[in-house]
Amino acid sequence: MLGGIPGKDPAEVTNQGAKEETSLIEVADFLSESQIYNLSLFRLIKYCNVSQICHKLKGFVEKYQPSASVTNSKPVKSGVGTFLSSINKTEKKEEAVVPDNNENRPPSNSLQSLVELLSSLSMNHGEARMVLTKGSKLTAGRIKFMLLDPANQFQQIVREAHSVVVAGGTMRPIAEFRDQLFVSAGADPSRVTHFSCDHVVPGENMLPLVMSSGPSGARLDFSFQFRDKKETLDELGRVLINIVNIVPGGIVVFFPSYDYEKLVSKHLEASGVLARI
């Protein structure tokens, strides 16, 4: 499913010239295609938890990891700090961030991630999808469990907890959030109360606009299927160049995730857009 070949080194290229592809499939289809639908996932998960094999394996790897693999390695930065450092033109070259694909970096506890994935597959997940990413080699593949409807997992909390407090900055529209998370989980609508603080930016200073296309006329489609396309990223770069030329004092760009921010930042840097803005 991820493009690997049994018996081959996962880091070996098995599909020369293949581009990274991401697909969205039903959980039932994933269980069928991966041929794990007939396994007793509960017994497997229980064994891993009772035996603590994940922690034991991690301790074994850390104990016998060659010391040379971490010598002279700088800490890996992530999140907003990495992004700001990458665009800071005054940053010294000798302080470059160690790449994420450093083969000498100590491995993470991949077995624990597998157990968590199996736990997600064994629960009553309701509306959920599997996100599969495959490339030219198996190590480039990724499997993600995406829960689209949290009401099923929220039912026990709503039923047993005395009070549930949910806080956030992106919860509007409140009615939809309340119905999908609380009412669908069995909560009495009369018990759900809402408190909201004013925004730090006054309304008269805000001008929301929607752009359907960029300067060249190309469509700005940031849906899951098209947001990674080169044409989309190129058009986004042209939009940013035009905006910074007319907006004084600089701009702030928000992304839906750190992964997408990293992807856009790398593309804009490679295309020379970051240097221009």
C-alpha positions as CSV (number, residue, x, y, z in Angstrom):
1,M,0.0,0.0,0.0
2,L,3.0,2.3,0.6
3,G,5.1,1.1,-2.3
4,G,7.5,-1.1,-0.5
5,I,8.7,-4.6,-1.6
6,P,9.0,-7.4,1.0
7,G,12.6,-8.3,1.7
8,K,14.0,-5.0,0.5
9,D,15.6,-2.3,2.5
10,P,12.9,0.3,3.4
11,A,15.4,3.1,2.4
12,E,16.0,1.6,-1.0
13,V,14.3,3.3,-4.0
14,T,11.8,0.7,-5.3
15,N,9.9,3.0,-7.7
16,Q,12.4,5.2,-9.6
17,G,11.0,8.6,-10.5
18,A,7.8,8.2,-8.6
19,K,6.3,11.4,-7.1
20,E,4.8,11.5,-3.6
21,E,1.1,10.7,-3.8
22,T,-1.5,11.0,-1.0
23,S,-4.8,9.2,-1.0
24,L,-7.9,9.2,1.3
25,I,-9.7,5.9,1.8
26,E,-12.3,4.5,4.1
27,V,-11.2,2.7,7.2
28,A,-12.9,-0.5,6.1
29,D,-11.1,-0.4,2.8
30,F,-7.8,0.0,4.6
31,L,-8.5,-3.0,6.9
32,S,-9.4,-5.1,3.8
33,E,-6.4,-4.0,1.6
34,S,-3.9,-4.4,4.4
35,Q,-5.4,-7.8,5.3
36,I,-5.5,-7.1,9.0
37,Y,-9.3,-7.2,9.3
38,N,-9.2,-10.8,10.6
39,L,-6.6,-10.1,13.4
40,S,-7.6,-9.7,17.0
41,L,-6.5,-6.1,17.5
42,F,-7.7,-6.0,21.1
43,R,-5.5,-9.0,22.1
44,L,-2.5,-7.5,20.3
45,I,-3.0,-4.1,21.9
46,K,-3.4,-5.7,25.3
47,Y,-0.2,-7.7,24.9
48,C,1.8,-4.6,23.9
49,N,0.4,-2.6,26.9
50,V,0.8,-5.4,29.5
51,S,4.3,-6.5,28.3
52,Q,5.4,-2.9,27.9
53,I,7.3,-4.1,24.8
54,C,7.3,-0.5,23.3
55,H,9.1,0.9,26.3
56,K,11.5,-2.0,26.5
57,L,12.4,-1.8,22.8
58,K,12.9,2.0,23.1
59,G,15.2,1.4,26.0
60,F,17.2,-1.3,24.2
61,V,17.7,1.0,21.1
62,E,18.8,3.9,23.3
63,K,21.2,1.7,25.3
64,Y,22.9,0.2,22.2
65,Q,22.7,3.2,19.9
66,P,26.2,4.0,18.7
67,S,27.5,7.1,20.5
68,A,28.9,8.4,17.2
69,S,25.4,8.8,15.9
70,V,24.6,11.7,18.2
71,T,28.1,13.3,18.5
72,N,28.3,16.9,17.4
73,S,24.6,16.9,16.5
74,K,22.7,20.1,17.2
75,P,19.2,20.0,18.5
76,V,16.5,19.8,15.9
77,K,14.2,22.8,15.8
78,S,10.6,22.5,14.9
79,G,7.4,24.5,14.7
80,V,7.3,28.3,14.5
81,G,10.9,28.7,15.6
82,T,12.2,26.8,12.6
83,F,10.1,28.8,10.2
84,L,11.1,32.2,11.7
85,S,14.8,31.1,11.7
86,S,14.6,30.0,8.1
87,I,13.5,33.4,6.9
88,N,15.7,35.5,9.1
89,K,18.2,36.9,6.7
90,T,20.6,38.0,9.5
91,E,21.0,34.5,10.8
92,K,24.6,33.2,10.7
93,K,25.3,30.3,8.4
94,E,27.2,28.3,11.0
95,E,24.0,28.1,13.1
96,A,22.1,26.2,10.5
97,V,19.4,23.8,11.7
98,V,20.1,20.1,11.4
99,P,17.8,18.7,8.7
100,D,14.9,16.5,9.8
101,N,16.1,13.7,7.5
102,N,19.4,13.3,9.3
103,E,20.1,9.6,9.3
104,N,22.3,9.9,12.5
105,R,19.4,11.2,14.5
106,P,18.2,8.7,17.2
107,P,15.1,6.9,16.0
108,S,11.7,7.6,17.5
109,N,9.5,5.0,19.2
110,S,7.9,3.7,16.0
111,L,6.3,0.7,17.7
112,Q,4.4,2.9,20.1
113,S,3.0,4.8,17.1
114,L,1.9,1.5,15.5
115,V,0.1,0.5,18.7
116,E,-1.7,3.9,18.8
117,L,-2.7,3.4,15.2
118,L,-4.1,-0.1,16.0
119,S,-6.0,1.4,19.0
120,S,-7.6,4.0,16.7
121,L,-8.6,1.3,14.2
122,S,-10.2,-0.9,17.0
123,M,-12.4,1.8,18.4
124,N,-15.9,2.8,17.3
125,H,-14.5,5.5,15.1
126,G,-17.7,6.5,13.2
127,E,-16.8,9.0,10.5
128,A,-13.0,8.5,9.9
129,R,-10.6,8.1,7.0
130,M,-7.1,6.8,6.4
131,V,-4.6,9.1,4.8
132,L,-1.9,7.2,2.9
133,T,1.2,8.8,1.5
134,K,3.7,6.9,-0.7
135,G,6.7,7.8,-2.7
136,S,9.7,6.3,-4.4
137,K,10.8,4.4,-1.2
138,L,9.1,2.9,1.8
139,T,10.6,5.2,4.3
140,A,8.8,8.1,2.6
141,G,5.5,6.5,3.2
142,R,3.1,7.6,6.0
143,I,-0.2,6.3,7.4
144,K,-2.5,8.7,9.3
145,F,-5.8,8.1,11.0
146,M,-8.1,11.1,10.6
147,L,-11.2,11.3,12.8
148,L,-13.8,13.4,11.2
149,D,-16.6,13.1,13.8
150,P,-15.4,13.4,17.4
151,A,-18.9,12.9,18.8
152,N,-18.5,9.1,19.2
153,Q,-15.3,9.5,21.3
154,F,-16.9,12.4,23.3
155,Q,-20.0,10.5,24.4
156,Q,-18.4,8.9,27.5
157,I,-16.9,12.2,28.6
158,V,-20.2,14.0,28.2
159,R,-22.1,11.2,30.0
160,E,-19.8,10.7,33.0
161,A,-18.2,14.1,33.6
162,H,-19.8,16.7,35.9
163,S,-18.7,19.5,33.7
164,V,-16.8,19.8,30.4
165,V,-14.9,23.0,29.5
166,V,-13.8,23.4,25.9
167,A,-11.6,26.5,25.2
168,G,-10.1,27.6,21.9
169,G,-9.7,30.5,19.5
170,T,-11.2,28.9,16.4
171,M,-14.5,27.5,17.6
172,R,-17.0,29.5,15.5
173,P,-19.7,28.9,14.3
174,I,-20.6,28.0,17.9
175,A,-23.9,26.5,17.0
176,E,-22.3,23.9,14.7
177,F,-19.6,23.2,17.2
178,R,-22.1,22.7,20.0
179,D,-24.4,20.4,18.0
180,Q,-21.6,18.2,16.6
181,L,-19.6,17.8,19.8
182,F,-22.1,18.0,22.7
183,V,-25.7,17.5,21.4
184,S,-24.6,14.6,19.1
185,A,-22.9,13.0,22.1
186,G,-26.1,13.1,24.2
187,A,-25.8,16.4,26.1
188,D,-28.9,18.5,27.0
189,P,-28.7,21.6,24.8
190,S,-30.0,23.7,27.8
191,R,-26.9,22.8,29.8
192,V,-24.5,24.1,27.2
193,T,-23.4,27.6,27.9
194,H,-21.1,29.9,25.8
195,F,-18.7,32.6,26.8
196,S,-16.7,34.6,24.3
197,C,-14.2,37.5,24.7
198,D,-13.8,40.3,22.3
199,H,-11.2,40.0,19.5
200,V,-7.9,41.8,20.0
201,V,-8.3,43.5,16.6
202,P,-11.3,45.9,16.4
203,G,-13.8,45.2,13.7
204,E,-13.1,48.5,11.8
205,N,-9.5,47.4,11.3
206,M,-10.5,44.1,9.5
207,L,-11.3,43.6,5.8
208,P,-11.9,40.0,4.9
209,L,-11.4,39.2,1.2
210,V,-11.5,36.0,-0.7
211,M,-9.2,35.4,-3.7
212,S,-10.3,32.7,-6.2
213,S,-7.4,33.2,-8.6
214,G,-3.9,34.8,-8.6
215,P,-2.2,37.4,-10.7
216,S,-1.7,35.0,-13.7
217,G,-5.3,33.9,-13.5
218,A,-4.5,30.4,-12.1
219,R,-7.1,29.1,-9.7
220,L,-6.2,29.2,-6.0
221,D,-7.5,25.8,-4.9
222,F,-6.1,24.9,-1.4
223,S,-8.2,21.8,-1.0
224,F,-6.4,18.6,0.1
225,Q,-6.0,17.3,-3.5
226,F,-4.5,20.5,-5.0
227,R,-2.7,22.4,-2.3
228,D,0.5,20.5,-2.8
229,K,0.6,21.1,-6.6
230,K,3.5,23.1,-8.0
231,E,1.0,25.4,-9.9
232,T,-0.8,26.2,-6.7
233,L,2.4,27.0,-4.8
234,D,3.8,29.1,-7.6
235,E,0.6,31.2,-7.8
236,L,0.7,31.6,-4.0
237,G,4.2,33.0,-4.3
238,R,3.1,35.5,-7.0
239,V,0.2,36.6,-4.7
240,L,2.6,37.2,-1.8
241,I,5.0,39.2,-3.9
242,N,2.2,41.5,-5.1
243,I,0.8,41.9,-1.6
244,V,4.1,42.8,0.1
245,N,4.7,45.5,-2.6
246,I,1.5,47.4,-1.6
247,V,1.1,46.6,2.2
248,P,3.4,48.8,4.4
249,G,5.1,47.3,7.5
250,G,5.1,43.6,6.3
251,I,2.5,40.9,6.4
252,V,1.7,37.7,8.4
253,V,0.7,34.5,6.7
254,F,-1.2,31.8,8.5
255,F,-1.2,28.1,7.6
256,P,-3.6,25.2,8.5
257,S,-0.7,23.1,9.9
258,Y,3.1,23.1,10.5
259,D,3.6,20.5,7.8
260,Y,2.0,22.7,5.2
261,E,3.9,25.7,6.4
262,K,7.1,23.8,6.0
263,L,6.1,22.6,2.5
264,V,5.2,26.2,1.3
265,S,8.3,27.7,2.9
266,K,10.6,25.2,1.2
267,H,9.0,25.8,-2.2
268,L,9.1,29.6,-1.9
269,E,12.8,29.4,-0.9
270,A,13.7,27.1,-3.7
271,S,11.8,29.3,-6.3
272,G,13.4,32.5,-5.0
273,V,10.2,34.1,-3.7
274,L,11.4,34.4,-0.1
275,A,14.5,36.3,-1.3
276,R,12.2,38.8,-3.1
277,I,9.9,39.4,-0.2
